Amino acid sequence: MVAQVIRNGTLIDGNGGEPIANGAVLVEDGRISAVGRDGSFAVPDGATGLDAGGGTILPGIIDAHVHIMHDCAYGHHRLPTRTPSPRRGGVGGGVNIRHPRGGVA
């Protein structure tokens, strides 16, 4: 079994409760198996640790952040996309989504 524990962060479990200071999340074989205040659950011997650095821990939240835009007022037919570039430090990226009636959304 592969186990990892994420510690040292404020835990927001997504169930509507108050944030938990000094929270921890245990992940076993790629699945979340325990969440709570650090020390409130057993961690298997040999589990690797990940320090959240005092940040926020959001177990099970998927980063699916995207902006979908469509601007007909100015007749734009295509929105520019960014691609990773050494000039920009190798970061960036973009997505064009085709509008069902033509154009780009």
Steps between C-alpha positions, in 0.01 A plus 500: 500500500624848408408762759554874516395749766456871429552711814546855626206676340149622563267220394174581324318172444218635282224372728403843634682479832745749641856491361731279708828658608802265494313267267622186329390270219602137458512361147538123461542339159387820331180539704423731791458276803496747792468874564507696823722675750859372480537215747130409500554191282767234466759541226654176366870440559702602198249761377666790325419849614415817315518834682219735395711790627219653704278528193153366438428131445193424286477120473320370194470840332595490132656809345283539192539877475417628154373820340252465214449823307311605191502854369273558202497879531837544333478213252784297648525170319781351701634554848876479532648210689817492699746220467792428730791716394852541636446878472216468750684263728337194342160567658162582358248327286159561362200328352274603216148358508296496177156657529229269354388775257851581387770719640690442818355513847 
